[in-house]
Amino acid sequence: MEERYSRQIVIPEIGTEGQARLRKARVLVVGCGGLGSPILLYLAAAGVGTLGVADSDKVSLSNLNRQILYETEDLGRSKVLAAVHRLRALNPEVRAIPYEERVLVDNGAALVGQFDLVVEASDNLETKDLLNTLCVQAGIPLVWGAVQRFEGQMSTVMPGYACRRCIFPITPDAVTYPTPAELGVMGATAGMIGALQALEALKLLLNIGKPLVNRLLLWEGLTQSFDVVEVSPQPACPVCGASTASAC
């Protein structure tokens, strides 16, 4: 065990105790595409003991510019099954659990409740909003991310801090946003944000550093610029606001 993880065990903030914490951790990654690929690879390589992998799609040729979990021979195969096979090959010490399903209202709460942490790597707003609600209700930390073209963003949701709905409220006149297929995604953009999400998840599991709560990280690849925007919990937020909490 120690040789595999020696380069991170030697880090003072981790050590053998931190590595043991990672081995006991249970993380659910929802979406194993452009963001999910680096997230899953880095979490498995770091020795996170149990990884839940949830996705309902199959591998297509247009995925391969950014979804580095897969190879050409995986075309047409379930993403989840291909991902789990790759993760087990990378690190047999990790228990990778496949969930060949989309996370919905009916199954989401039971699924999320089995894990210590959720990393959101989906490609649609409905899933992002649902996971935000489920994690707030369960009191489970959520690391979410999003990418398009050469841009990415991410944040962390924890009890008592701003949730995703605080940052992006849904209004009656909300517009329909273009899909990732319409906007396009540079592969390295997904790799960049996915790697940052993986690091954030590891920090939370190890209880080290400063979590990205009440902050929205923005990255722009054409100029290689980072910005961090301070955000605040909204008392009237229908997901995490004071009135919602008192009603639960």
CORKARA-V217977 format. One record per residue. N is the residue number from 1. OMEGA is omega as a letter, one per 20 degrees, with the letter a starting at -180 (999 if undefined). D_FIRST is the distance of its C-alpha to the first C-alpha in Angstrom with 2 decimals. Layout:
[[N;OMEGA;D_FIRST] [N;OMEGA;D_FIRST]]
This chain:
[[1;a;0.00] [2;r;3.79] [3;r;5.64] [4;a;5.54] [5;a;6.62] [6;a;8.37] [7;r;11.72] [8;r;11.76] [9;a;10.34] [10;r;13.24] [11;a;15.66] [12;a;17.68] [13;a;18.10] [14;r;14.42] [15;a;12.56] [16;r;10.08] [17;r;12.81] [18;r;13.07] [19;r;9.49] [20;r;10.17] [21;r;13.42] [22;a;12.23] [23;a;10.33] [24;a;13.74] [25;r;15.85] [26;a;18.23] [27;r;19.84] [28;r;22.82] [29;a;23.71] [30;a;27.36] [31;r;28.36] [32;r;26.25] [33;a;28.68] [34;r;29.07] [35;a;27.35] [36;a;24.96] [37;r;23.58] [38;r;21.98] [39;a;21.11] [40;a;19.16] [41;a;17.47] [42;r;16.36] [43;r;15.28] [44;a;13.22] [45;a;11.69] [46;r;11.02] [47;r;9.13] [48;a;12.35] [49;a;12.12] [50;r;15.64] [51;r;17.81] [52;a;21.47] [53;a;23.27] [54;r;27.06] [55;a;29.71] [56;a;32.83] [57;r;33.52] [58;a;33.30] [59;r;32.35] [60;a;35.49] [61;a;36.34] [62;r;37.02] [63;a;33.43] [64;r;31.98] [65;a;33.09] [66;a;30.52] [67;a;28.23] [68;r;25.54] [69;a;23.54] [70;r;26.34] [71;a;28.16] [72;a;31.80] [73;r;31.17] [74;a;29.98] [75;a;33.50] [76;a;34.94] [77;r;31.70] [78;r;30.46] [79;a;28.33] [80;a;26.11] [81;r;25.52] [82;a;24.98] [83;a;22.56] [84;r;20.47] [85;a;20.48] [86;a;19.29] [87;r;16.47] [88;r;15.18] [89;r;15.51] [90;a;13.66] [91;a;10.59] [92;r;11.00] [93;a;8.64] [94;r;11.45] [95;r;14.74] [96;a;17.53] [97;a;20.97] [98;r;24.09] [99;a;27.31] [100;a;30.06] [101;r;32.49] [102;r;33.92] [103;a;33.38] [104;r;36.89] [105;a;38.75] [106;a;38.79] [107;a;35.07] [108;a;33.51] [109;a;33.59] [110;a;31.97] [111;a;29.18] [112;a;28.49] [113;r;28.64] [114;a;25.47] [115;r;23.25] [116;a;22.48] [117;r;23.23] [118;r;25.12] [119;a;25.05] [120;a;28.39] [121;a;28.61] [122;a;31.80] [123;a;34.85] [124;a;37.61] [125;a;39.06] [126;r;39.56] [127;r;35.87] [128;a;35.10] [129;r;37.85] [130;a;36.90] [131;r;33.26] [132;r;34.59] [133;a;36.92] [134;a;34.45] [135;r;31.85] [136;a;34.65] [137;a;36.03] [138;a;32.71] [139;a;31.72] [140;r;28.44] [141;r;27.43] [142;r;28.14] [143;a;27.26] [144;r;29.87] [145;r;30.80] [146;r;33.60] [147;r;34.67] [148;r;37.79] [149;a;39.00] [150;a;37.77] [151;r;37.17] [152;r;34.50] [153;r;34.12] [154;r;31.68] [155;r;31.61] [156;r;29.88] [157;r;31.66] [158;r;31.13] [159;r;33.60] [160;a;36.48] [161;a;36.08] [162;r;37.72] [163;a;36.72] [164;a;37.18] [165;r;40.68] [166;a;41.68] [167;a;41.01] [168;r;42.43] [169;r;45.13] [170;a;46.65] [171;a;50.39] [172;a;53.21] [173;a;53.94] [174;a;50.36] [175;r;50.40] [176;a;48.46] [177;r;45.92] [178;r;45.36] [179;r;42.42] [180;r;39.53] [181;r;41.17] [182;a;44.37] [183;a;42.91] [184;r;40.36] [185;r;36.86] [186;a;35.62] [187;a;32.18] [188;r;30.76] [189;r;32.18] [190;r;29.99] [191;a;26.99] [192;a;27.90] [193;r;28.34] [194;r;25.40] [195;r;23.05] [196;r;24.77] [197;r;24.41] [198;r;20.64] [199;r;20.51] [200;r;22.92] [201;r;20.93] [202;r;17.79] [203;a;20.21] [204;r;21.69] [205;a;18.54] [206;a;17.60] [207;r;21.32] [208;r;21.73] [209;a;24.52] [210;a;27.63] [211;a;27.51] [212;r;29.96] [213;a;32.30] [214;r;36.07] [215;r;35.46] [216;r;35.68] [217;r;34.01] [218;r;36.07] [219;a;35.16] [220;a;37.74] [221;a;36.63] [222;r;40.02] [223;a;40.35] [224;a;36.65] [225;r;37.56] [226;r;35.77] [227;r;37.71] [228;a;36.72] [229;r;39.40] [230;r;39.69] [231;a;40.38] [232;r;41.45] [233;a;41.32] [234;a;44.58] [235;a;46.41] [236;a;48.05] [237;a;44.88] [238;a;45.17] [239;a;41.41] [240;a;40.42] [241;a;43.84] [242;a;45.37] [243;r;47.72] [244;a;44.95] [245;a;42.81] [246;a;45.85] [247;a;46.68] [248;999;43.32]]
